[in-house]
Amino acid sequence: MSLDLTSVTEMEDYFADHGDTPLFPVLAELYYKQKDFEHARGVCEIGLDKHPDSADGAFILSKIELVDKNLPESEKLLKIVVNGNPVHIFALRLLMQVQIALDRSSNTVQKTVEHLLRIYPDDEECLKWLAEHKNRPAEPEPEQTETPKLPAEAQPASTENYIKVNSRMATFTLAEVFIKQGNFLQAREILNLIEEKGGNTDRIAKERKRITKLMAEQESADE
C-alpha cells in the first residue's frame, strides 16, 4: 500500500473505503489544520468508535472540543490521553493550560506540572508556574459559575500553533522514542519543530519517509 499521508484527497478516499482504519487521526489532523473542525470531529468520532484506545485520535478530538469551547470535555479527553500515554508532551502541556483556564485548584494543576517536569525538568513554563505558586496554601476546587475563558493560545484564529513547546524539547532522540512507541503523529510534530529551528533537513526527510513507511506497515498489519 502506498499512501500520501499529506494529501487530504487521498486520505479521504482511503478512509471512505476503510472506515475502520487506525490511520484515521492522520485525516482528522489534516482537516484540523485546514480549520475544517466539523469533518475533523466526524472522523475522530468514527475512528474512536473502532479504536477507542487511539491516543492520537483522542488528542485531536480534545483540540476540537477546545476550539468549540467545551473545556471540561477537552480536559476529560486529555486525561485519557495522558493516562494511556504518560509521555505525551503535547497532551500534558495542553492539559495544563486547560486546567488553568478552568480555574482548577493549584493542587490539580501542580500534579500536571510535576508530571511534565519529570519528563522535562527544565521546562520553563512549568518552572515559572511553580515559582508563582510556591508556598501558597492548598486551594479547594472552585464551583463553576460561568463559562471559562479559552486560553489565549487556543483561540480558533491560531489553533494550529496554540501549544507552546520549547524547541529545546525537540530532538531526534525524542522523535525516535515516539517512533518506537508507535506514536507516529507525535514523532512528526517533533520533526516539524526540529525543522523550524534549522535541524538537519536530510535527516528530517529520511525520518519522515521512515514514519510514513511504518504507518503503512501498521495499516497493512491491521487489515
C-alpha positions as CSV (number, residue, x, y, z in Angstrom):
1,M,0.0,0.0,0.0
2,S,1.3,3.5,-0.9
3,L,-0.5,6.4,0.7
4,D,0.4,10.1,0.6
5,L,-0.3,10.9,4.3
6,T,-0.2,14.6,3.5
7,S,-2.9,14.5,0.8
8,V,-6.4,15.3,2.1
9,T,-8.0,13.9,-1.1
10,E,-6.0,10.6,-1.0
11,M,-6.7,10.1,2.7
12,E,-10.4,10.9,2.2
13,D,-10.7,8.3,-0.4
14,Y,-8.8,5.7,1.7
15,F,-11.0,6.5,4.8
16,A,-14.1,6.1,2.7
17,D,-13.1,2.6,1.7
18,H,-11.5,1.7,5.1
19,G,-13.7,3.2,7.8
20,D,-12.1,1.1,10.4
21,T,-8.5,2.2,9.7
22,P,-6.3,3.0,12.7
23,L,-4.8,5.8,10.5
24,F,-7.9,8.0,11.0
25,P,-6.0,10.5,13.1
26,V,-4.0,11.4,10.0
27,L,-7.1,12.6,8.1
28,A,-8.5,14.2,11.2
29,E,-5.3,16.2,11.7
30,L,-5.3,17.3,8.1
31,Y,-8.9,18.6,8.4
32,Y,-7.9,20.2,11.7
33,K,-5.0,22.1,10.2
34,Q,-7.4,23.4,7.5
35,K,-9.7,24.5,10.3
36,D,-12.4,22.1,9.0
37,F,-13.3,21.2,12.5
38,E,-16.7,19.6,11.7
39,H,-15.2,17.0,9.4
40,A,-12.2,16.5,11.8
41,R,-14.7,15.8,14.6
42,G,-16.6,13.3,12.4
43,V,-13.5,11.4,11.5
44,C,-12.4,11.3,15.2
45,E,-15.8,10.0,16.4
46,I,-15.9,7.3,13.8
47,G,-12.3,6.3,14.3
48,L,-12.6,6.3,18.1
49,D,-15.7,4.1,17.9
50,K,-13.5,1.5,16.2
51,H,-10.2,2.3,18.0
52,P,-11.1,3.7,21.5
53,D,-7.5,3.4,22.7
54,S,-6.1,5.7,20.0
55,A,-4.2,8.4,21.9
56,D,-3.7,10.4,18.7
57,G,-7.4,10.4,17.9
58,A,-8.4,11.4,21.4
59,F,-5.8,14.2,21.4
60,I,-7.1,15.7,18.1
61,L,-10.7,15.5,19.4
62,S,-9.6,17.3,22.6
63,K,-8.3,20.1,20.5
64,I,-11.6,20.3,18.6
65,E,-13.5,20.4,21.9
66,L,-11.2,23.3,22.9
67,V,-12.0,25.2,19.7
68,D,-15.7,24.6,20.4
69,K,-15.2,26.0,23.9
70,N,-16.0,22.6,25.5
71,L,-13.2,22.9,28.0
72,P,-14.4,20.2,30.5
73,E,-14.8,17.7,27.7
74,S,-11.3,18.6,26.4
75,E,-9.9,18.1,29.9
76,K,-11.6,14.7,30.1
77,L,-10.1,13.6,26.8
78,L,-6.6,14.9,27.6
79,K,-6.7,12.9,30.9
80,I,-7.5,9.8,28.8
81,V,-4.6,10.5,26.5
82,V,-2.1,11.1,29.4
83,N,-3.3,8.0,31.3
84,G,-2.7,5.9,28.2
85,N,0.5,7.6,27.2
86,P,2.2,9.3,30.1
87,V,4.9,10.9,27.9
88,H,2.5,12.6,25.5
89,I,4.1,16.1,25.9
90,F,1.6,17.9,23.8
91,A,-1.3,16.5,25.7
92,L,0.4,17.3,29.1
93,R,1.1,20.9,28.0
94,L,-2.4,21.4,26.7
95,L,-3.9,19.7,29.8
96,M,-2.0,22.2,32.0
97,Q,-3.4,25.2,30.0
98,V,-7.0,23.8,30.1
99,Q,-6.8,23.3,33.8
100,I,-5.6,26.8,34.4
101,A,-8.4,28.1,32.1
102,L,-10.9,26.1,34.0
103,D,-9.6,27.6,37.3
104,R,-8.8,24.2,38.7
105,S,-7.2,24.2,42.1
106,S,-3.4,24.8,42.3
107,N,-3.1,21.2,43.6
108,T,-4.7,19.8,40.5
109,V,-2.6,21.9,38.1
110,Q,0.6,21.1,40.1
111,K,0.1,17.4,39.5
112,T,0.1,18.0,35.8
113,V,3.1,20.4,36.0
114,E,5.1,18.0,38.1
115,H,4.2,15.2,35.6
116,L,5.6,17.2,32.8
117,L,8.7,18.2,34.8
118,R,9.5,14.6,35.4
119,I,9.9,14.3,31.6
120,Y,11.5,17.7,31.0
121,P,13.0,19.1,34.3
122,D,13.9,22.4,32.6
123,D,10.5,23.2,31.1
124,E,10.4,27.0,31.6
125,E,6.6,27.4,31.6
126,C,6.2,24.7,34.3
127,L,9.0,26.1,36.4
128,K,7.5,29.6,36.1
129,W,4.1,28.3,37.3
130,L,5.7,26.6,40.3
131,A,7.6,29.7,41.2
132,E,4.4,31.8,41.1
133,H,2.6,29.3,43.3
134,K,5.3,28.5,45.7
135,N,4.2,28.4,49.4
136,R,0.6,29.2,48.5
137,P,-1.9,27.3,50.7
138,A,-3.8,24.5,49.2
139,E,-6.9,25.5,47.3
140,P,-10.3,23.7,47.1
141,E,-11.8,23.2,43.6
142,P,-13.9,26.3,42.9
143,E,-17.5,26.0,41.9
144,Q,-18.1,26.6,38.2
145,T,-20.3,29.7,38.0
146,E,-19.7,30.9,34.5
147,T,-18.3,29.7,31.2
148,P,-14.5,29.6,31.5
149,K,-12.4,31.6,29.1
150,L,-10.3,29.9,26.5
151,P,-6.5,30.1,26.9
152,A,-5.3,32.8,24.5
153,E,-3.3,30.2,22.7
154,A,-6.4,28.2,21.9
155,Q,-8.5,30.8,20.1
156,P,-9.6,29.4,16.7
157,A,-7.6,32.1,14.9
158,S,-4.4,30.4,15.9
159,T,-5.5,26.8,16.5
160,E,-2.6,25.3,14.6
161,N,0.1,26.7,16.8
162,Y,-1.5,27.2,20.2
163,I,0.5,24.6,22.0
164,K,3.7,26.3,23.1
165,V,6.5,23.8,23.2
166,N,10.1,24.8,24.0
167,S,12.1,24.0,20.9
168,R,14.8,22.6,23.1
169,M,12.5,19.7,23.8
170,A,12.5,18.7,20.1
171,T,15.4,16.3,19.3
172,F,15.9,13.3,17.0
173,T,16.3,11.2,20.1
174,L,12.8,12.2,21.3
175,A,11.3,11.6,17.9
176,E,12.9,8.1,18.0
177,V,11.3,7.4,21.4
178,F,7.8,8.2,19.9
179,I,8.5,6.2,16.8
180,K,9.4,3.1,18.9
181,Q,6.2,3.6,20.9
182,G,4.2,3.8,17.7
183,N,3.2,7.4,18.4
184,F,3.9,8.5,14.8
185,L,1.9,11.7,14.8
186,Q,3.8,12.9,17.8
187,A,7.1,12.0,16.1
188,R,6.1,14.0,13.1
189,E,5.3,17.0,15.3
190,I,8.7,16.8,16.9
191,L,10.3,16.6,13.4
192,N,8.4,19.8,12.5
193,L,9.8,21.6,15.5
194,I,13.3,20.4,14.6
195,E,12.8,21.7,11.1
196,E,11.6,25.1,12.4
197,K,14.8,25.5,14.4
198,G,17.1,24.7,11.4
199,G,17.7,21.0,12.0
200,N,19.4,18.6,9.6
201,T,17.0,18.7,6.6
202,D,18.3,15.4,5.1
203,R,17.8,13.5,8.3
204,I,14.3,15.1,8.8
205,A,13.3,14.0,5.3
206,K,14.6,10.5,6.0
207,E,12.8,10.2,9.3
208,R,9.5,11.4,7.7
209,K,9.8,8.8,5.0
210,R,10.5,6.2,7.6
211,I,7.4,7.2,9.6
212,T,5.3,7.0,6.5
213,K,6.5,3.5,5.8
214,L,5.9,2.4,9.4
215,M,2.4,3.8,9.4
216,A,1.7,2.0,6.1
217,E,3.0,-1.3,7.6
218,Q,0.8,-0.8,10.6
219,E,-2.2,-0.3,8.4
220,S,-1.4,-3.4,6.4
221,A,-1.0,-5.5,9.5
222,D,-4.4,-4.4,10.8
223,E,-6.2,-5.2,7.6
